Structure formats: structure tokens, C-alpha cells
Amino acid sequence: MTRWFRRDWRESRSDEYDSWGSATYLFETDDQGRATRQLETYVGGQRLKYTLDHPVDEFGMLSDQPLDLEDFAEFEIDEGTFTAAWGAGPAVNSPT
């Protein structure tokens, strides 16, 4: 069963892209909480997309640890919300 989550991350990246600001993370996961797609949208407007086919690059990576589905329950969103955000435009690390 696929599930979707949205969670704000208000901490600094503490790297060369720190000027992007804080981010909102959207995750698509399998029934064990393993991320299959991940979207990061930064306050500065930058977007990063990760998938099982594109799990890592110079900007970051697809979460390599399962989400704790119990802890993330309050952040669950529906598929349409995730799909709309995913399709809202290209990402810095992906043309789609």
C-alpha cells in the first residue's frame, strides 16, 4: 500500500546550499515506510526530486531509512496532493 506524507523541515542544510532556506519534504512510501519518491521544496524556490531510479546526486539523496509510519501519521496527505506538488514544475536536479 502506497502512502504519502508532507513535513516541514525548518532547520538549516548547513552546506553550500544553505542559502536556499528551510524546506518542505513530500514523500511517497511503500507499506514499510521506505521512500519511493521524494520532493524537497525550499523557501528560495528550489526543488529537488529523488526516485528509486535517481536516488542520489550532488544536492542530496532519497531517504535511505524508512519513515516511522506511526510518527508520520499526522503528516499523511492524499495521493492527489503529492501528485500535484510533484508535477508543479521541474527540479534543480531533474528536468521533469
BELSUL-V615765 format. One record per backbone hydrogen bond with DSSP energy under -1.0 kcal/mol. CO is the residue of the C=O (numbers start at 1). NH is the residue of the N-H. If there is no record, write none. Layout:
co: [CO:CO]
nh: [NH:NH]
This chain:
co: [3:4:5:7:9:15:17:18:20:22:23:24:25:26:27:28:28:29:30:33:34:37:38:39:40:41:42:46:47:48:50:54:55:60:67:68:72:73:75:78:79:80:81:82:83:85:91:94]
nh: [29:77:27:25:23:18:20:21:44:43:9:41:7:39:5:36:37:3:33:67:30:28:50:26:48:24:45:42:92:40:38:51:62:57:69:72:75:76:6:82:83:84:85:86:87:88:94:91]
